[in-house]
Amino acid sequence: MKWAILPALLGCAALIADGFITPPISISSAIEGLTILNPDIPTVPIVIIIISALFIFQQFGTQVVGSVFGPIMTIWFLMIGTLGFIQIVQDPSVLRAINPMYAINLLVMYPGGFWILGAVFLCTTGAEAMFSDLGHCGKKNIRIGWVFVLSMLLLCYFGQASWLMRNEGTFFTEDTSPFYAIMPEWFLPIGIIIASAATIIASQAVITGCFTLVNEATKLKLWTNFKVVYPSNIKGQIYIPAINWFLYLGCITVVLVFRESKNMEAAYGLTITIDMIMTTLLLTKLLQLHRRPWLFIVLFFGVFITIELSFLASNLLKLSHGGWFTVLIASIIFMATWLFYKGRILRNKHIEFIEMKEFIPLLKELMKDETVPKEATNLVYLSMVNDANHIDSNILYSVFRKKPKRADVYWFVHVDITNDPYKAEYQVQTLIPKTCFFVRLRFGFKVEHKVNYMFSKIVSDLVANGEVDILSRYPSLRKFELPADFKFIVVQSRIAIDDKLSPWEQFVVKGYRIIKKLGISTAEDFGLEQTNMVEESVPIRVGKASAIDLKRIP
């Protein structure tokens, strides 16, 4: 499964790059309808105001207006379907295009017909954006909804084609929009308002999709920790400030650079095609894991990869006309995620794990040694190892070597991220009765890491079972039945600078450190910032240290 990381990271980078272009092109194309009413209306400031309001609003959540999203999109699709149907009635001959031979002949017989696929790909804009964050809806609802959506889209496109056929020979300017042309003049203001609302909702779907994707990548340790805000009690609704403003700056840059939707068309498409190809690769692997018939898998992969590679080839023409922008953004994001992933692998590869049975006798002696000042009554370490029979060497270094840390009770807590999105469970193994415990927390990748809150519940359960004494060990406090103190220690491993690293490893380590600084600390990630907590840095060595011939002199 290791190879699956590559298409997953590529797809992630492509989707975030799409978040740069989808809001500007969608909102611009709708607002530019105003120029039909008044050619002198400045559309760029209006687009910037709408995009700014959209991103500022993210921090408050979408629950306030979320209930109107469905009705607005229903009105939007009914509107475009009805407008298209009216045009089809005036020239039903356009329905002959249902015969795929017309499309095949166009692609094969017409000079340069194959490259038309690059323009046709723009039809995926609305559908692709609408499905960006439908993971919470369930596949049945998606399938039912798609029957309605596809019907309305086809009516709209056939209607525009019918209008173009009836106006064959008419000279059109590059600003002519068949979509707005099929609207009655009296309906234009209403149509523009509905189109603008629909594009804002489609943009919201892409933004929310980026939040969800980055949050899941963080939980799976594929990206640094970002602050995640839960603006409502609705399951799955999140807000990531860093990503929000990153996307906002990207969208504003796109609007200022390209200014009009027709100029953005070239930038749109390439990254979406890459995203689709990566999805096909990952879904094919999933079908293999589910042991679907090999013939079905081959047919599935063959059909979809052929279509997507055809679109990719046709979209390559856009590279020099603006497509380079989103490809550049996607490449930068992919390189950053790949560096972080490789840096974490490099770090973890050189962290040793010690047998717990060798560690326990030392711990018992330390607990009895009153010459060592007591660090805390309860000392809680976050452990990397998920096995109670082992302990990571970083903790061993912190407890015994950096500064001996004596406590009455030791806790070693490990957090596992599971594929079940909303799982929250724990296991406790007693290493030394009443004085040393290994706690394994299992969180779904969509569960907020409130380790302090969860740990308090675990301790309460153990107290209720008589497995641990939670009262203070200080006589003056114990007689009043005051609870004992807890201290959390987060140990951060850091690759030593003096190690002999290859140029590639040096590049990876530097990149990893820079990206790590962009995120929040481990303490904030695990919800420990309000606790008695300290962070310690422990050096690890990669390769052999430089040999120095050191001599003693008189």
C-alpha positions as CSV (number, residue, x, y, z in Angstrom):
1,M,0.0,0.0,0.0
2,K,3.0,2.3,0.3
3,W,2.7,3.2,-3.4
4,A,-0.8,4.6,-2.8
5,I,0.7,7.5,-0.9
6,L,2.0,9.0,-4.2
7,P,-1.4,9.3,-6.0
8,A,-3.0,10.3,-2.7
9,L,-0.6,13.2,-2.3
10,L,-0.8,14.1,-6.0
11,G,-4.6,14.1,-5.8
12,C,-4.6,16.2,-2.6
13,A,-2.3,18.8,-4.2
14,A,-4.4,18.9,-7.4
15,L,-7.6,19.5,-5.4
16,I,-6.1,22.3,-3.3
17,A,-4.8,23.9,-6.6
18,D,-8.4,23.6,-7.9
19,G,-9.5,25.5,-4.8
20,F,-7.5,28.4,-6.3
21,I,-9.3,28.5,-9.6
22,T,-12.9,27.1,-9.0
23,P,-14.3,30.0,-6.9
24,P,-12.8,32.7,-9.3
25,I,-13.9,31.1,-12.5
26,S,-17.4,30.1,-11.2
27,I,-18.2,33.5,-9.6
28,S,-16.7,35.5,-12.4
29,S,-18.7,33.6,-15.1
30,A,-21.9,34.4,-13.2
31,I,-21.1,38.1,-12.4
32,E,-20.0,38.8,-16.0
33,G,-23.7,38.3,-17.0
34,L,-24.1,41.9,-15.6
35,T,-22.2,43.2,-18.6
36,I,-25.1,42.2,-20.8
37,L,-27.3,44.7,-18.9
38,N,-24.5,47.3,-18.7
39,P,-21.1,46.7,-20.5
40,D,-19.4,49.3,-18.3
41,I,-20.0,47.5,-15.0
42,P,-16.6,46.6,-13.4
43,T,-16.9,42.9,-12.6
44,V,-13.5,42.4,-11.0
45,P,-14.2,44.4,-7.8
46,I,-17.6,42.7,-7.4
47,V,-16.0,39.3,-7.8
48,I,-13.3,40.2,-5.2
49,I,-16.0,41.4,-2.7
50,I,-18.0,38.2,-3.1
51,I,-14.9,36.0,-2.7
52,S,-13.7,38.0,0.3
53,A,-17.1,37.7,2.0
54,L,-17.2,34.0,1.2
55,F,-13.8,33.3,2.9
56,I,-14.5,35.7,5.9
57,F,-17.8,33.9,6.5
58,Q,-16.0,30.5,6.8
59,Q,-15.0,31.0,10.5
60,F,-18.7,31.2,11.5
61,G,-19.6,27.9,9.9
62,T,-22.3,27.3,7.3
63,Q,-25.0,26.0,9.6
64,V,-26.8,29.4,9.5
65,V,-27.3,29.3,5.7
66,G,-26.7,25.6,5.1
67,S,-30.4,24.9,5.1
68,V,-30.9,27.0,2.0
69,F,-28.1,25.4,0.0
70,G,-30.4,22.5,-1.1
71,P,-33.3,24.7,-2.2
72,I,-31.0,27.1,-4.1
73,M,-29.3,24.4,-6.0
74,T,-32.7,22.8,-6.8
75,I,-33.9,26.1,-8.1
76,W,-30.7,26.5,-10.1
77,F,-30.9,23.1,-11.8
78,L,-34.6,23.5,-12.5
79,M,-33.9,26.9,-14.0
80,I,-31.2,25.8,-16.4
81,G,-33.2,22.6,-17.3
82,T,-36.3,24.7,-18.1
83,L,-34.4,27.2,-20.1
84,G,-32.7,24.4,-22.1
85,F,-36.0,22.6,-22.7
86,I,-37.6,25.8,-24.1
87,Q,-34.8,26.0,-26.7
88,I,-35.0,22.3,-27.5
89,V,-38.7,22.5,-28.3
90,Q,-37.9,25.2,-30.9
91,D,-35.5,22.9,-32.7
92,P,-35.7,19.2,-31.5
93,S,-33.2,18.1,-34.2
94,V,-30.4,18.9,-31.8
95,L,-31.4,15.7,-29.9
96,R,-29.7,13.7,-32.7
97,A,-26.5,14.5,-30.9
98,I,-27.5,11.7,-28.5
99,N,-26.0,9.4,-31.1
100,P,-22.4,9.1,-30.1
101,M,-21.3,8.7,-33.7
102,Y,-21.6,12.5,-34.1
103,A,-19.0,13.0,-31.3
104,I,-16.8,10.3,-32.7
105,N,-16.9,11.7,-36.2
106,L,-16.1,15.2,-34.8
107,L,-13.1,13.9,-32.9
108,V,-11.8,11.7,-35.7
109,M,-12.7,13.5,-39.0
110,Y,-12.5,17.2,-38.0
111,P,-8.9,18.6,-38.1
112,G,-7.9,19.2,-34.6
113,G,-11.1,17.8,-33.3
114,F,-9.4,15.8,-30.6
115,W,-8.3,19.0,-28.9
116,I,-11.9,20.2,-28.5
117,L,-12.0,17.8,-25.5
118,G,-10.0,20.5,-23.6
119,A,-12.9,22.9,-24.1
120,V,-15.6,20.2,-23.4
121,F,-13.8,19.5,-20.1
122,L,-15.1,22.8,-18.8
123,C,-18.5,21.2,-18.6
124,T,-17.2,19.3,-15.5
125,T,-16.9,22.5,-13.5
126,G,-20.3,22.5,-11.9
127,A,-20.6,18.7,-11.4
128,E,-17.0,18.4,-10.1
129,A,-17.5,21.3,-7.6
130,M,-20.9,19.9,-6.4
131,F,-19.4,16.6,-5.5
132,S,-16.3,17.9,-3.8
133,D,-17.8,17.5,-0.3
134,L,-20.7,15.1,-0.6
135,G,-18.9,12.4,1.5
136,H,-21.4,13.0,4.4
137,C,-24.5,12.5,2.2
138,G,-24.3,8.8,1.5
139,K,-24.0,7.1,-1.8
140,K,-27.7,6.5,-2.2
141,N,-28.5,10.2,-1.9
142,I,-25.7,11.0,-4.3
143,R,-27.0,8.6,-6.9
144,I,-30.6,9.8,-6.6
145,G,-29.5,13.4,-6.7
146,W,-27.2,12.8,-9.7
147,V,-30.1,11.5,-11.8
148,F,-31.8,14.9,-11.4
149,V,-28.7,16.9,-11.8
150,L,-27.6,15.1,-15.0
151,S,-31.0,15.5,-16.6
152,M,-31.0,19.2,-16.0
153,L,-27.4,19.6,-17.2
154,L,-28.2,17.7,-20.4
155,L,-31.3,19.8,-21.1
156,C,-29.3,23.0,-20.6
157,Y,-26.4,22.0,-22.9
158,F,-28.8,20.7,-25.6
159,G,-30.8,23.9,-25.3
160,Q,-27.6,26.0,-25.8
161,A,-26.7,23.9,-28.8
162,S,-30.2,24.3,-30.2
163,W,-29.9,28.1,-29.9
164,L,-26.5,28.1,-31.6
165,M,-27.8,26.0,-34.5
166,R,-30.7,28.4,-35.0
167,N,-28.3,31.3,-35.1
168,E,-25.8,29.7,-37.5
169,G,-24.1,32.3,-39.5
170,T,-24.6,35.0,-37.0
171,F,-21.4,36.9,-35.9
172,F,-20.8,36.6,-32.2
173,T,-18.2,38.5,-30.2
174,E,-16.0,36.6,-27.7
175,D,-18.1,38.0,-24.9
176,T,-21.3,36.3,-26.2
177,S,-22.6,33.8,-23.7
178,P,-25.0,31.1,-25.1
179,F,-26.1,30.4,-21.5
180,Y,-27.3,34.0,-20.9
181,A,-28.5,34.3,-24.5
182,I,-31.1,31.6,-23.9
183,M,-32.6,33.6,-21.1
184,P,-35.5,36.0,-21.9
185,E,-34.3,39.6,-21.4
186,W,-36.8,40.3,-18.6
187,F,-35.4,37.2,-16.7
188,L,-31.7,38.2,-16.9
189,P,-31.4,39.9,-13.5
190,I,-33.1,37.0,-11.8
191,G,-31.0,34.5,-13.7
192,I,-27.8,36.3,-12.8
193,I,-28.7,36.3,-9.1
194,I,-29.6,32.6,-9.1
195,A,-26.4,31.8,-11.0
196,S,-24.3,33.8,-8.6
197,A,-25.8,32.1,-5.6
198,A,-25.2,28.7,-7.2
199,T,-21.6,29.5,-8.0
200,I,-21.0,30.6,-4.4
201,I,-22.4,27.3,-3.1
202,A,-20.2,25.4,-5.6
203,S,-17.2,27.4,-4.4
204,Q,-18.2,26.6,-0.8
205,A,-18.2,22.9,-1.6
206,V,-14.6,23.1,-2.9
207,I,-13.4,25.1,0.1
208,T,-15.0,22.7,2.6
209,G,-13.6,19.8,0.6
210,C,-10.1,21.3,1.1
211,F,-10.7,21.7,4.8
212,T,-11.8,18.1,5.1
213,L,-8.9,16.8,3.0
214,V,-6.2,18.7,4.9
215,N,-7.7,17.7,8.2
216,E,-7.7,14.0,7.3
217,A,-4.1,14.3,5.9
218,T,-3.0,15.8,9.3
219,K,-4.7,13.0,11.3
220,L,-3.0,10.4,9.1
221,K,0.4,12.2,9.7
222,L,0.8,13.1,6.1
223,W,0.9,16.9,6.9
224,T,1.9,19.1,9.8
225,N,-0.6,20.0,12.5
226,F,-2.8,22.9,11.7
227,K,-5.3,24.5,14.1
228,V,-8.8,23.1,13.4
229,V,-11.9,24.9,14.6
230,Y,-15.3,23.3,14.9
231,P,-17.7,26.2,14.4
232,S,-20.8,24.2,15.0
233,N,-22.1,21.0,16.5
234,I,-22.7,19.5,13.1
235,K,-20.6,16.4,12.6
236,G,-17.8,16.9,10.1
237,Q,-18.1,20.7,9.8
238,I,-14.6,22.1,10.3
239,Y,-12.7,25.3,9.7
240,I,-8.9,25.5,9.2
241,P,-7.8,29.2,9.4
242,A,-4.4,28.6,7.7
243,I,-5.9,26.8,4.8
244,N,-8.8,29.3,4.5
245,W,-6.5,32.3,4.1
246,F,-4.1,30.4,1.9
247,L,-7.0,29.6,-0.5
248,Y,-8.2,33.2,-0.2
249,L,-4.9,34.7,-1.3
250,G,-4.7,32.2,-4.1
251,C,-8.2,33.1,-5.4
252,I,-7.6,36.9,-5.2
253,T,-4.3,36.3,-7.1
254,V,-6.2,34.4,-9.8
255,V,-8.8,37.2,-10.2
256,L,-6.2,39.9,-10.4
257,V,-4.0,38.1,-12.8
258,F,-6.6,36.6,-15.2
259,R,-9.4,39.2,-14.5
260,E,-12.1,37.5,-16.7
261,S,-13.5,33.9,-16.7
262,K,-12.5,33.4,-20.4
263,N,-8.8,33.9,-19.4
264,M,-9.2,31.5,-16.5
265,E,-10.5,28.7,-18.7
266,A,-7.0,27.8,-19.7
267,A,-5.9,27.5,-16.1
268,Y,-8.8,25.3,-15.3
269,G,-8.8,21.6,-16.3
270,L,-5.3,20.3,-16.0
271,T,-5.2,19.8,-12.2
272,I,-8.8,18.4,-12.2
273,T,-7.8,15.8,-14.8
274,I,-4.8,14.8,-12.6
275,D,-7.2,14.6,-9.6
276,M,-9.5,12.3,-11.6
277,I,-6.6,10.0,-12.7
278,M,-5.3,9.8,-9.1
279,T,-8.9,8.9,-7.9
280,T,-9.1,6.2,-10.5
281,L,-5.8,4.7,-9.4
282,L,-6.8,4.7,-5.7
283,L,-10.3,3.3,-6.5
284,T,-8.8,0.5,-8.5
285,K,-6.6,-0.4,-5.6
286,L,-9.6,-0.3,-3.3
287,L,-11.5,-2.7,-5.6
288,Q,-8.5,-5.1,-5.5
289,L,-8.5,-4.9,-1.7
290,H,-12.3,-5.7,-1.7
291,R,-11.5,-8.7,-3.9
292,R,-13.8,-7.7,-6.8
293,P,-13.6,-9.9,-10.0
294,W,-10.4,-9.1,-11.9
295,L,-12.3,-8.7,-15.2
296,F,-14.5,-6.0,-13.6
297,I,-11.4,-4.2,-12.2
298,V,-9.6,-4.3,-15.6
299,L,-12.7,-3.0,-17.4
300,F,-13.3,-0.3,-14.8
301,F,-9.6,0.9,-15.0
302,G,-9.4,0.6,-18.7
303,V,-12.5,2.6,-19.5
304,F,-11.9,5.4,-17.0
305,I,-8.1,5.8,-17.5
306,T,-8.7,6.0,-21.3
307,I,-11.2,8.8,-20.9
308,E,-9.1,10.7,-18.4
309,L,-5.8,10.3,-20.3
310,S,-7.6,11.6,-23.4
311,F,-8.8,14.7,-21.4
312,L,-5.3,15.1,-20.0
313,A,-3.7,15.1,-23.4
314,S,-6.2,17.6,-24.8
315,N,-5.8,19.9,-21.8
316,L,-2.0,20.0,-22.2
317,L,-2.6,22.6,-24.9
318,K,-3.7,24.9,-22.1
319,L,-0.3,24.7,-20.4
320,S,1.2,27.7,-22.0
321,H,-2.1,29.7,-21.9
322,G,-2.6,29.7,-18.2
323,G,-2.6,26.1,-17.3
324,W,0.9,26.5,-15.9
325,F,-0.5,28.4,-13.0
326,T,-2.5,25.6,-11.4
327,V,0.1,23.0,-12.3
328,L,2.8,25.2,-10.6
329,I,0.6,25.5,-7.5
330,A,-0.1,21.8,-7.4
331,S,3.6,21.0,-7.9
332,I,4.6,23.2,-5.0
333,I,1.9,21.7,-2.7
334,F,2.9,18.1,-3.8
335,M,6.6,18.8,-3.2
336,A,5.8,20.2,0.3
337,T,3.7,17.2,1.2
338,W,6.2,14.7,-0.2
339,L,9.1,16.3,1.8
340,F,7.0,16.2,5.0
341,Y,6.2,12.6,4.4
342,K,9.8,11.6,3.6
343,G,11.1,13.6,6.5
344,R,8.7,11.8,8.9
345,I,9.8,8.5,7.5
346,L,13.5,9.4,7.9
347,R,12.9,10.5,11.5
348,N,10.8,7.5,12.5
349,K,13.3,5.1,11.0
350,H,16.0,6.2,13.4
351,I,13.9,6.1,16.6
352,E,14.6,3.0,18.7
353,F,12.1,1.1,20.7
354,I,13.2,-0.6,24.0
355,E,11.8,-3.7,25.6
356,M,9.5,-2.5,28.4
357,K,10.7,-5.4,30.7
358,E,14.2,-3.8,30.7
359,F,12.6,-0.4,31.5
360,I,10.3,-1.4,34.4
361,P,13.1,-2.3,37.0
362,L,14.8,1.0,36.4
363,L,11.5,2.8,36.8
364,K,10.8,1.0,40.1
365,E,14.1,2.0,41.5
366,L,13.7,5.6,40.4
367,M,10.3,5.8,42.2
368,K,11.9,4.8,45.4
369,D,14.9,7.1,45.1
370,E,14.0,10.1,47.3
371,T,17.3,11.8,46.5
372,V,15.8,12.7,43.1
373,P,13.3,15.6,43.4
374,K,9.8,14.6,42.5
375,E,8.8,15.9,39.1
376,A,5.1,15.4,39.6
377,T,2.7,13.0,41.3
378,N,1.4,11.8,37.9
379,L,3.8,12.0,35.0
380,V,2.2,11.5,31.5
381,Y,4.2,10.8,28.4
382,L,2.9,10.8,24.9
383,S,4.4,7.6,23.3
384,M,5.0,6.8,19.7
385,V,4.9,3.1,20.1
386,N,1.5,1.4,20.1
387,D,2.7,-1.7,22.0
388,A,2.7,-2.0,25.8
389,N,5.7,-4.3,25.6
390,H,8.0,-1.6,24.2
391,I,8.8,2.1,24.9
392,D,10.5,4.6,22.6
393,S,14.0,5.5,23.4
394,N,13.1,9.2,23.5
395,I,11.1,8.7,26.6
396,L,13.9,6.6,28.2
397,Y,16.3,9.5,27.5
398,S,13.9,12.0,29.0
399,V,13.2,10.0,32.2
400,F,16.7,8.9,33.0
401,R,19.3,10.9,31.1
402,K,18.2,14.4,30.3
403,K,17.0,15.0,33.9
404,P,15.9,12.1,36.1
405,K,12.1,12.5,36.6
406,R,10.7,10.8,39.6
407,A,6.9,10.5,40.0
408,D,4.4,8.4,42.0
409,V,2.5,7.2,38.9
410,Y,3.7,7.0,35.3
411,W,1.4,7.0,32.3
412,F,2.4,6.3,28.8
413,V,-0.3,7.4,26.3
414,H,-0.3,6.4,22.6
415,V,-2.8,7.8,20.1
416,D,-3.8,5.7,17.1
417,I,-5.7,7.1,14.1
418,T,-8.1,4.6,12.6
419,N,-9.9,4.4,9.2
420,D,-13.3,4.4,11.0
421,P,-13.9,8.2,10.9
422,Y,-15.7,8.7,14.2
423,K,-14.3,6.0,16.4
424,A,-13.3,6.9,20.0
425,E,-12.1,4.1,22.3
426,Y,-9.3,3.2,24.6
427,Q,-7.3,0.3,26.1
428,V,-5.4,0.3,29.4
429,Q,-2.7,-2.1,30.3
430,T,-1.2,-2.2,33.8
431,L,2.6,-2.3,33.8
432,I,3.1,-1.9,37.5
433,P,0.0,-2.2,39.7
434,K,-1.4,1.2,40.7
435,T,1.8,3.0,39.6
436,C,2.5,2.5,35.9
437,F,0.0,2.3,33.0
438,F,0.0,2.1,29.2
439,V,-3.0,3.8,27.6
440,R,-3.9,3.3,24.0
441,L,-6.3,5.8,22.5
442,R,-8.0,5.0,19.2
443,F,-9.4,8.0,17.4
444,G,-11.1,8.1,14.0
445,F,-9.4,10.4,11.5
446,K,-12.3,12.9,11.9
447,V,-12.3,13.0,15.7
448,E,-10.9,16.0,17.4
449,H,-7.8,15.2,19.5
450,K,-8.9,16.2,22.9
451,V,-6.4,14.0,24.8
452,N,-6.7,15.9,28.0
453,Y,-10.5,15.5,28.1
454,M,-10.3,11.8,27.1
455,F,-7.5,11.1,29.6
456,S,-9.5,12.6,32.4
457,K,-12.4,10.2,31.6
458,I,-10.0,7.2,31.5
459,V,-8.5,8.1,34.9
460,S,-12.0,8.4,36.4
461,D,-12.9,4.9,35.1
462,L,-9.7,3.5,36.6
463,V,-10.4,5.2,40.0
464,A,-14.0,3.8,39.9
465,N,-12.5,0.3,39.4
466,G,-10.0,0.8,42.2
467,E,-7.0,0.5,39.8
468,V,-5.4,3.8,40.7
469,D,-5.3,6.3,43.6
470,I,-6.1,9.7,42.3
471,L,-5.8,11.6,45.6
472,S,-2.8,13.9,46.3
473,R,0.2,12.1,47.8
474,Y,1.1,15.2,49.9
475,P,-0.3,14.7,53.4
476,S,-1.4,18.3,53.8
477,L,-3.6,18.0,50.7
478,R,-4.6,14.4,50.9
479,K,-6.4,14.9,54.2
480,F,-8.7,17.3,52.4
481,E,-9.1,14.6,49.6
482,L,-7.7,17.0,46.9
483,P,-6.9,15.4,43.6
484,A,-3.2,14.7,42.7
485,D,-1.3,16.8,40.2
486,F,-0.6,15.7,36.6
487,K,2.2,16.8,34.4
488,F,2.3,16.1,30.6
489,I,5.6,15.8,28.8
490,V,5.8,15.9,25.0
491,V,9.1,14.6,23.7
492,Q,10.1,15.9,20.3
493,S,12.9,14.1,18.4
494,R,15.2,16.2,16.4
495,I,17.9,15.1,13.9
496,A,21.3,16.2,15.1
497,I,22.9,18.8,12.8
498,D,26.4,17.3,12.9
499,D,25.3,14.0,11.3
500,K,26.7,12.9,8.0
501,L,23.6,13.2,5.7
502,S,23.4,12.8,2.0
503,P,22.4,16.0,0.0
504,W,18.9,14.6,-0.5
505,E,18.5,13.8,3.2
506,Q,19.8,17.3,4.2
507,F,17.2,18.8,1.8
508,V,14.4,16.6,3.3
509,V,15.3,17.4,6.9
510,K,15.5,21.1,6.2
511,G,12.2,21.0,4.3
512,Y,10.6,18.9,7.1
513,R,11.7,21.4,9.8
514,I,10.3,24.4,7.8
515,I,7.0,22.8,7.2
516,K,6.8,21.6,10.8
517,K,7.1,25.2,12.0
518,L,4.1,26.2,9.8
519,G,1.8,24.2,12.0
520,I,0.8,24.2,15.6
521,S,2.7,22.4,18.3
522,T,2.1,18.8,19.3
523,A,0.7,20.0,22.6
524,E,-1.9,22.2,20.8
525,D,-2.7,19.3,18.4
526,F,-3.5,17.0,21.3
527,G,-5.4,19.6,23.3
528,L,-2.8,19.9,26.1
529,E,-2.1,23.6,25.9
530,Q,-4.3,24.3,29.0
531,T,-2.6,21.6,31.1
532,N,0.6,21.5,33.1
533,M,2.8,20.5,30.1
534,V,6.4,20.8,28.9
535,E,8.0,20.0,25.6
536,E,11.4,18.5,25.4
537,S,13.7,18.1,22.5
538,V,15.7,14.8,22.2
539,P,18.5,14.4,19.5
540,I,18.5,11.4,17.2
541,R,21.3,10.5,14.9
542,V,21.0,9.6,11.2
543,G,24.1,8.0,9.8
544,K,27.6,8.3,11.4
545,A,28.8,11.4,13.1
546,S,31.8,13.1,11.7
547,A,35.0,11.5,13.0
548,I,37.3,14.0,14.8
549,D,40.8,13.0,15.8
550,L,40.9,14.5,19.3
551,K,44.2,14.3,21.3
552,R,45.0,15.1,24.9
553,I,47.9,17.4,25.4
554,P,49.9,18.2,28.6
